[in-house]
Amino acid sequence: MRFCLRCQAKMMEGAYLNIPGKLFTVDVKTDRGSFSPFDRFPLKAAVCPNCGEVSIYIEDHKDFAEKANKSPF
């Protein structure tokens, strides 16, 4: 459950960021290098029904953290 950083209302989660024909993902690059090109993390969004604030997040953050810790870079 996510709460709005501006007004603390409960946010509506699970929306995808989409432009027709595209699905946004995060390709991770760090100062130590980058993840495998096969490691893509779809971005999701939560929207506050009270004030319209949008929060962008990676749903499977545990998988992200595991891969980040195993990265050879």
DOMI-140780 format. One record per residue: residue number from 1; x, z, y of N, C-alpha, C in turn. Coordinates in steps of 0.1 Angstrom, whole numbers, plus 2048, in hexadecimal, padded with zeros to 3 digits. Each point is the difference from the previous one (the first is absolute). Layout:
BEGIN
<n: NUM n.c1: X n.c3: Z n.c2: Y ca.c1: X ca.c3: Z ca.c2: Y c.c1: X c.c3: Z c.c2: Y>
...
This chain:
BEGIN
<n: 1 n.c1: 808 n.c3: 800 n.c2: 7F4 ca.c1: 7F8 ca.c3: 800 ca.c2: 80C c.c1: 809 c.c3: 800 c.c2: 80C>
<n: 2 n.c1: 7FD n.c3: 7F7 n.c2: 80A ca.c1: 808 ca.c3: 7FF ca.c2: 80C c.c1: 7F7 c.c3: 804 c.c2: 80C>
<n: 3 n.c1: 807 n.c3: 807 n.c2: 809 ca.c1: 7F9 ca.c3: 804 ca.c2: 80C c.c1: 806 c.c3: 7F9 c.c2: 80C>
<n: 4 n.c1: 7F8 n.c3: 7FC n.c2: 80A ca.c1: 805 ca.c3: 7F9 ca.c2: 80B c.c1: 80A c.c3: 809 c.c2: 808>
<n: 5 n.c1: 80B n.c3: 7FA n.c2: 804 ca.c1: 80A ca.c3: 807 ca.c2: 808 c.c1: 7FB c.c3: 803 c.c2: 80E>
<n: 6 n.c1: 7F7 n.c3: 7F8 n.c2: 805 ca.c1: 7FB ca.c3: 802 ca.c2: 80E c.c1: 7F5 c.c3: 80A c.c2: 801>
<n: 7 n.c1: 7F6 n.c3: 7FF n.c2: 7F7 ca.c1: 7F4 ca.c3: 808 ca.c2: 801 c.c1: 7FD c.c3: 809 c.c2: 7F4>
<n: 8 n.c1: 808 n.c3: 7FF n.c2: 7F6 ca.c1: 7FF ca.c3: 808 ca.c2: 7F4 c.c1: 7F3 c.c3: 7FD c.c2: 7F7>
<n: 9 n.c1: 7F9 n.c3: 7F5 n.c2: 803 ca.c1: 7F5 ca.c3: 7FC ca.c2: 7F8 c.c1: 804 c.c3: 7FB c.c2: 7F2>
<n: 10 n.c1: 7F8 n.c3: 801 n.c2: 7F6 ca.c1: 803 ca.c3: 7FA ca.c2: 7F3 c.c1: 800 c.c3: 7F1 c.c2: 801>
<n: 11 n.c1: 80B n.c3: 7F9 n.c2: 7FB ca.c1: 802 ca.c3: 7F2 ca.c2: 801 c.c1: 7FA c.c3: 7F9 c.c2: 7F4>
<n: 12 n.c1: 7FC n.c3: 7F3 n.c2: 802 ca.c1: 7FB ca.c3: 7F8 ca.c2: 7F5 c.c1: 80D c.c3: 7F9 c.c2: 7FB>
<n: 13 n.c1: 803 n.c3: 802 n.c2: 7F3 ca.c1: 80C ca.c3: 7FB ca.c2: 7FB c.c1: 7FE c.c3: 7F4 c.c2: 7F7>
<n: 14 n.c1: 80B n.c3: 7F9 n.c2: 7FD ca.c1: 800 ca.c3: 7F5 ca.c2: 7F6 c.c1: 7FE c.c3: 7F2 c.c2: 805>
<n: 15 n.c1: 800 n.c3: 7FF n.c2: 80D ca.c1: 7FE ca.c3: 7F2 ca.c2: 806 c.c1: 80E c.c3: 7F9 c.c2: 7FE>
<n: 16 n.c1: 7FF n.c3: 7F3 n.c2: 7FF ca.c1: 80C ca.c3: 7F8 ca.c2: 7FF c.c1: 802 c.c3: 7F9 c.c2: 80D>
<n: 17 n.c1: 80D n.c3: 7FE n.c2: 804 ca.c1: 803 ca.c3: 7F8 ca.c2: 80B c.c1: 801 c.c3: 7F1 c.c2: 7FC>
<n: 18 n.c1: 7F8 n.c3: 7F8 n.c2: 805 ca.c1: 7FF ca.c3: 7F3 ca.c2: 7FB c.c1: 7FD c.c3: 7F5 c.c2: 80B>
<n: 19 n.c1: 808 n.c3: 7F6 n.c2: 7FF ca.c1: 7FE ca.c3: 7F4 ca.c2: 808 c.c1: 7FC c.c3: 7F5 c.c2: 7F5>
<n: 20 n.c1: 7F6 n.c3: 7F9 n.c2: 801 ca.c1: 7FC ca.c3: 7F6 ca.c2: 7F5 c.c1: 80D c.c3: 7F9 c.c2: 7FA>
<n: 21 n.c1: 802 n.c3: 802 n.c2: 7F3 ca.c1: 80B ca.c3: 7F9 ca.c2: 7FA c.c1: 80C c.c3: 809 c.c2: 7FF>
<n: 22 n.c1: 800 n.c3: 80C n.c2: 806 ca.c1: 80C ca.c3: 808 ca.c2: 800 c.c1: 7FB c.c3: 80F c.c2: 7FD>
<n: 23 n.c1: 809 n.c3: 807 n.c2: 7F9 ca.c1: 7FE ca.c3: 80E ca.c2: 7FD c.c1: 80D c.c3: 806 c.c2: 805>
<n: 24 n.c1: 7FF n.c3: 809 n.c2: 809 ca.c1: 80C ca.c3: 806 ca.c2: 805 c.c1: 806 c.c3: 80A c.c2: 7F6>
<n: 25 n.c1: 80E n.c3: 800 n.c2: 7FF ca.c1: 807 ca.c3: 809 ca.c2: 7F7 c.c1: 80C c.c3: 805 c.c2: 808>
<n: 26 n.c1: 806 n.c3: 80A n.c2: 7FB ca.c1: 80D ca.c3: 805 ca.c2: 806 c.c1: 80B c.c3: 7FB c.c2: 7F7>
<n: 27 n.c1: 80A n.c3: 7FA n.c2: 806 ca.c1: 80C ca.c3: 7FC ca.c2: 7F9 c.c1: 80A c.c3: 80A c.c2: 806>
<n: 28 n.c1: 806 n.c3: 808 n.c2: 7F7 ca.c1: 808 ca.c3: 80C ca.c2: 805 c.c1: 80E c.c3: 7FB c.c2: 802>
<n: 29 n.c1: 805 n.c3: 803 n.c2: 80C ca.c1: 80E ca.c3: 7FD ca.c2: 803 c.c1: 806 c.c3: 80D c.c2: 807>
<n: 30 n.c1: 80B n.c3: 804 n.c2: 7FC ca.c1: 806 ca.c3: 80C ca.c2: 806 c.c1: 80E c.c3: 7FD c.c2: 804>
<n: 31 n.c1: 807 n.c3: 80A n.c2: 806 ca.c1: 80E ca.c3: 7FE ca.c2: 804 c.c1: 809 c.c3: 7FF c.c2: 7F4>
<n: 32 n.c1: 7FB n.c3: 804 n.c2: 7F4 ca.c1: 808 ca.c3: 800 ca.c2: 7F4 c.c1: 7FD c.c3: 7F3 c.c2: 7F8>
<n: 33 n.c1: 7F6 n.c3: 7F8 n.c2: 804 ca.c1: 7FD ca.c3: 7F4 ca.c2: 7F9 c.c1: 7F1 c.c3: 7FF c.c2: 7FF>
<n: 34 n.c1: 7FB n.c3: 7F8 n.c2: 7F7 ca.c1: 7F1 ca.c3: 7FF ca.c2: 7FE c.c1: 7FC c.c3: 801 c.c2: 7F2>
<n: 35 n.c1: 7F3 n.c3: 802 n.c2: 7FE ca.c1: 7FB ca.c3: 801 ca.c2: 7F3 c.c1: 800 c.c3: 7F3 c.c2: 7F9>
<n: 36 n.c1: 7FD n.c3: 7FF n.c2: 7F4 ca.c1: 7FF ca.c3: 7F3 ca.c2: 7F9 c.c1: 7F5 c.c3: 7F8 c.c2: 807>
<n: 37 n.c1: 801 n.c3: 7F3 n.c2: 800 ca.c1: 7F5 ca.c3: 7F8 ca.c2: 806 c.c1: 7F3 c.c3: 801 c.c2: 7F9>
<n: 38 n.c1: 801 n.c3: 806 n.c2: 7F3 ca.c1: 7F3 ca.c3: 802 ca.c2: 7F9 c.c1: 7FA c.c3: 80D c.c2: 803>
<n: 39 n.c1: 806 n.c3: 809 n.c2: 807 ca.c1: 7FB ca.c3: 80C ca.c2: 804 c.c1: 7F8 c.c3: 7FF c.c2: 80E>
<n: 40 n.c1: 7F4 n.c3: 7FD n.c2: 7FF ca.c1: 7F7 ca.c3: 7FE ca.c2: 80C c.c1: 7F6 c.c3: 80B c.c2: 7FF>
<n: 41 n.c1: 7FC n.c3: 805 n.c2: 80C ca.c1: 7F7 ca.c3: 80B ca.c2: 801 c.c1: 7F5 c.c3: 7FC c.c2: 809>
<n: 42 n.c1: 7F4 n.c3: 7FD n.c2: 7FA ca.c1: 7F5 ca.c3: 7FC ca.c2: 809 c.c1: 7FC c.c3: 80A c.c2: 80A>
<n: 43 n.c1: 7FE n.c3: 7FC n.c2: 80C ca.c1: 7FB ca.c3: 809 ca.c2: 80B c.c1: 7F1 c.c3: 802 c.c2: 7FF>
<n: 44 n.c1: 7FC n.c3: 80C n.c2: 802 ca.c1: 7F2 ca.c3: 803 ca.c2: 801 c.c1: 7FD c.c3: 806 c.c2: 80E>
<n: 45 n.c1: 7F4 n.c3: 801 n.c2: 804 ca.c1: 7FD ca.c3: 806 ca.c2: 80D c.c1: 7F4 c.c3: 80A c.c2: 7FE>
<n: 46 n.c1: 800 n.c3: 80A n.c2: 809 ca.c1: 7F5 ca.c3: 809 ca.c2: 801 c.c1: 7FB c.c3: 7FF c.c2: 80E>
<n: 47 n.c1: 7F3 n.c3: 800 n.c2: 802 ca.c1: 7FA ca.c3: 7FE ca.c2: 80D c.c1: 7F8 c.c3: 80D c.c2: 804>
<n: 48 n.c1: 802 n.c3: 805 n.c2: 80C ca.c1: 7F8 ca.c3: 80B ca.c2: 804 c.c1: 7F2 c.c3: 7FB c.c2: 805>
<n: 49 n.c1: 7F5 n.c3: 805 n.c2: 7FA ca.c1: 7F3 ca.c3: 7FB ca.c2: 805 c.c1: 7FC c.c3: 807 c.c2: 80D>
<n: 50 n.c1: 808 n.c3: 80A n.c2: 804 ca.c1: 7FD ca.c3: 807 ca.c2: 80D c.c1: 806 c.c3: 7FA c.c2: 80C>
<n: 51 n.c1: 80D n.c3: 7FC n.c2: 7FF ca.c1: 807 ca.c3: 7FB ca.c2: 80C c.c1: 806 c.c3: 7F2 c.c2: 7FE>
<n: 52 n.c1: 800 n.c3: 7FB n.c2: 7F3 ca.c1: 806 ca.c3: 7F3 ca.c2: 7FE c.c1: 80E c.c3: 7FF c.c2: 7FD>
<n: 53 n.c1: 807 n.c3: 80C n.c2: 7FF ca.c1: 80E ca.c3: 800 ca.c2: 7FD c.c1: 802 c.c3: 7FA c.c2: 7F2>
<n: 54 n.c1: 80B n.c3: 7F8 n.c2: 7FF ca.c1: 804 ca.c3: 7FA ca.c2: 7F3 c.c1: 80D c.c3: 806 c.c2: 7FC>
<n: 55 n.c1: 801 n.c3: 804 n.c2: 7F3 ca.c1: 80C ca.c3: 805 ca.c2: 7FA c.c1: 804 c.c3: 7F7 c.c2: 7F5>
<n: 56 n.c1: 80C n.c3: 7FB n.c2: 800 ca.c1: 805 ca.c3: 7F7 ca.c2: 7F5 c.c1: 809 c.c3: 808 c.c2: 7F7>
<n: 57 n.c1: 7FE n.c3: 7FE n.c2: 7F3 ca.c1: 807 ca.c3: 808 ca.c2: 7F6 c.c1: 802 c.c3: 7F8 c.c2: 7F3>
<n: 58 n.c1: 809 n.c3: 805 n.c2: 7F8 ca.c1: 803 ca.c3: 7FB ca.c2: 7F2 c.c1: 7F8 c.c3: 809 c.c2: 7F7>
<n: 59 n.c1: 7F7 n.c3: 7FB n.c2: 7F8 ca.c1: 7F8 ca.c3: 808 ca.c2: 7F7 c.c1: 808 c.c3: 807 c.c2: 7F6>
<n: 60 n.c1: 809 n.c3: 7F9 n.c2: 7F9 ca.c1: 808 ca.c3: 806 ca.c2: 7F5 c.c1: 80D c.c3: 804 c.c2: 805>
<n: 61 n.c1: 800 n.c3: 80A n.c2: 809 ca.c1: 80D ca.c3: 805 ca.c2: 806 c.c1: 809 c.c3: 806 c.c2: 7F6>
<n: 62 n.c1: 7FB n.c3: 805 n.c2: 7F4 ca.c1: 808 ca.c3: 806 ca.c2: 7F6 c.c1: 809 c.c3: 7F6 c.c2: 7F9>
<n: 63 n.c1: 7FA n.c3: 7F4 n.c2: 7FE ca.c1: 808 ca.c3: 7F5 ca.c2: 7FA c.c1: 80A c.c3: 7FB c.c2: 80A>
<n: 64 n.c1: 7FD n.c3: 800 n.c2: 80D ca.c1: 809 ca.c3: 7FC ca.c2: 80A c.c1: 80C c.c3: 80A c.c2: 800>
<n: 65 n.c1: 7FD n.c3: 80D n.c2: 800 ca.c1: 80A ca.c3: 80A ca.c2: 801 c.c1: 809 c.c3: 7FF c.c2: 7F3>
<n: 66 n.c1: 7FA n.c3: 7FE n.c2: 7F5 ca.c1: 808 ca.c3: 7FF ca.c2: 7F3 c.c1: 80A c.c3: 7F4 c.c2: 801>
<n: 67 n.c1: 7FB n.c3: 7F5 n.c2: 805 ca.c1: 808 ca.c3: 7F4 ca.c2: 801 c.c1: 80B c.c3: 802 c.c2: 80A>
<n: 68 n.c1: 7FD n.c3: 807 n.c2: 80B ca.c1: 809 ca.c3: 802 ca.c2: 80B c.c1: 80C c.c3: 809 c.c2: 7FA>
<n: 69 n.c1: 7FC n.c3: 80A n.c2: 7F8 ca.c1: 80B ca.c3: 809 ca.c2: 7FB c.c1: 808 c.c3: 7F9 c.c2: 7F5>
<n: 70 n.c1: 7FB n.c3: 7F6 n.c2: 7FA ca.c1: 808 ca.c3: 7F9 ca.c2: 7F5 c.c1: 807 c.c3: 7F4 c.c2: 806>
<n: 71 n.c1: 7FE n.c3: 7FC n.c2: 80D ca.c1: 806 ca.c3: 7F5 ca.c2: 806 c.c1: 80F c.c3: 801 c.c2: 7FF>
<n: 72 n.c1: 807 n.c3: 7F5 n.c2: 7FB ca.c1: 80F ca.c3: 801 ca.c2: 7FF c.c1: 807 c.c3: 800 c.c2: 80E>
<n: 73 n.c1: 7F8 n.c3: 7FD n.c2: 80B ca.c1: 807 ca.c3: 7FF ca.c2: 80D c.c1: 802 c.c3: 80D c.c2: 806>
